Amino acid sequence: MDIIAALAKELGIKKQQADAAVQLIDEGNTIPFIARYRKEATGALNDEILRNLCERLTYLRNLEEKKNQVLSGIEEQGKLTEELKAQILAAETMVVVDDLYRPYRPKRRTRAIIAKEKGLEPLANIISLQMTKKSLEEEAEAFLNPEKGVNSVAEAIEGAKDIIAEAISDEADYRIRIREMTMKKGRMISAAKDKEADSVYEMYYEFDEALAKLAGHRILALNRGEAEKILTVRIEAPEEDILCYLERKTISRDNHVTAPVLKEAAADSYKRLIAPAIEREIRNSLTEKAEDGAIKVFGKNLEQLLMQPPVTGQIVLGWDPAFRTGCKLAVVDATGKVLDTTVIFPTAPQNKVEESKKVLKKMIQKYNITLISVGNGTASRESEMVIVDLLKEIPESVQYVIVNEAGASVYSASKLAAEEFPNFDVGQRSAASIARRLQDPLAELVKIDPKSIGVGQYQHDMNQKKLGEALGGVVEGCVNKVGVDLNTASAPLLSYISGISKAVARNIVAYREENGRFASRPQLLKVAKLGPKAYEQCAGFLRIAEGKNPLDATSVHPESYEATKKLLEKLGFTTKDIKDGNLKGISKKISDSKKLAAELEIGEMTLLDIVKELEKPARDPREDMPKPILRSDVLEMKDLAPGMTLKGTVRNVIDFGAFVDIGVHQDGLVHISQMTNRFIRHPLEVVSVGDIVEVKVMSVDLKKQRIQLTMKLEGDVKKNG
């Protein structure tokens, strides 16, 4: 297989782009580095395409390796024909290679093998050739052998049928066709083990849908219902069509002696050997496809969450709500430093509301708190009511915001949190994290395993290795897109930078603690285990504010410093003008970028990137994202009424809709059909996590705690950001 050509075709890119990307990956370059600093080589492939390419490259190389193993295995048996070799080499999936290898794979002792040991293979051949004029009983008599366990004609015929059934089952072309027929005409059927039982799977108690139309989230729900022993799930294949197909393939002569036996063998082959395997394969394939789709949605949601804009310049009170153990509070200054922590008990069972308010009023006055960041977990609703009452009683201007606290408890109990806050208990650490994730979501959330952040569906049911790798790639992409301050970044944040391992990240922090601030990017080469290759990969993503060289505060890579200085000289500027902000609009001074790039001996894309960066040095891409809604009042679910229009924040996007926080304790659901008047295949075409959207209440079910919302307002969706 020409892997480069296959990648280019699959991804819809040019062959030379695929070739360049593969070479760069093989040389040890990271995806963020290739996407940002090797645009000329790849024709500006973005990080999403590059990650897909990397994943498919691994698969196709593994496929080639598997083909070679299979070819050598069959050749060792002396059974490799030119036709079979060509079929194996042309195979495009692991499944097809497995199908072709099946007849030659070492088998456990099957019924067919036992029949062959009894000397019944010649009888099976007589039946398969369909030439005999004798009755089968007459043919079978020649194979009676009590010593080998063939005591009757019926036993001999049954053994021969077992051999024929296995031969049919081993035929790769038959399996490929049956798999196609099942996928095209098959149906997924599920039923409840106990129809009277209440569960979240009620819609699947009598479920029947075509495999070809089955949505990913339904597949994952059915799998979970089956795993929890609430549902029985099976595939209903077009059995009649499949048996007709097998009969056409196996019965080639109008022989009334052999035709009925071959018909029985074909039916046995399908029901006993082929159907169970095909059902397993299809369900595995559907699950894998559903997981890939869910992981993609999970990744998009995580990216949006990580790229939320920081709330800067505010002193924040982090509030980790709880009932019995009290609400943990942490005051965090504008730089993220924890100034104070305490515990209050405004919620049940203590209900010390007034006492708690006194503590809060003193803290607000003492530290000039301007914003309260409340976790959205247990007792969040009750805490919110206390906060709203408090804000009405104080003269200070304070607002609050509900933040997604997913993963805060995981972080607070981690080794990392213990190292960061050795004198705090888990509650204090959690409160500090809730405050900081508002001030800089990216810097705080990178401390948590991406799988624990909880923006998605069925994440615990998926292939955890694949999920972890995909989400790790999302975090890596976000961190490198934003860049980090080399002199303030934590080790967890640094470890996501291109080319920096966890060990090197710790070494950078240790070097900083021992030697003080980094004054320049080349100083990184003094860090233990950070060699020239790692420096090349990471340097452009690490920023040094107020360093020796103003370019160190930008995303311009050190390899382009000389070209950048020449560019500035040509335009009548120096590097000092970067610091002074004098370079806005310099792109207008460039009339022929292609010619200028050639003069500077750099690529045109690199030149345009440098100019863009010089105009807005170290610009944070998160500035374009919608800001969180800051509140000072609260709604209760009973206050909602159909027709009411509200603004809300998209908290989670799933295959069939999005959950929106509209300021009441329960998020409302906007079904995919209520997002826009145009047809969309997925909610991500319209909304992302963190978007601020205008919604209208359709219905409220207080008993089931469900709110149905619509985004169809005056003709179509209204979205800010």
Secondary structure, DSSP 8 states (H G I E B T S, - for coil): --HHHHHHHHHT--HHHHHHHHHHHHTT--HHHHHHH-HHHHTS--HHHHHHHHHHHHHHHHHHHHHHHHHHHHHHTT---HHHHHHHHH--SHHHHHHHHGGGS-----HHHHHHHTT-HHHHHHHHHT---S-HHHHHHTT-BGGGTB-SHHHHHHHHHHHHHHHHHT-HHHHHHHHHHHHHH-EEEEEESSTTS--TTGGGTEEEEEGGG--HHHHHHHHHHHHTTSEEEEEE--HHHHHHHHHHHH--S--TTTHHHHHHHHHHIIIIIIHHHHHHHHHHHHHHHHHHHHHHHHHHHHHHHHT-----S--EEEEE--STT-EEEEEE-TTS-EEEEEEE--STTT--HHHHHHHHHHHHHHHT--EEEEESSTTHHHHHHHHHHHHHH-SS--EEEEE--TTHHHHHTSHHHHHH-TTS-HHHHHHHHHHHHHH-HHHHHTTS-GGGS--SSSGGGS-HHHHHHHHHHHHHHHHHHH-EETTT--HHHHTTSTT--HHHHHHHHHHHHHH-S--SGGGGGGSTT--HHHHHHHGGGEE-TT-SSGGGGSS--GGGHHHHHHHHHHTT--THHHHTT--TTGGGG-S-HHHHHHHHTS-HHHHHHHHHHHHSTT--GGGGS-----BSS---GGG--TT-EEEEEEEEEETTEEEEE-SSSS-EEEEGGGS-SS--SSGGGT--TT-EEEEEEEEEETTTTEEEEE--BTTB--EE-
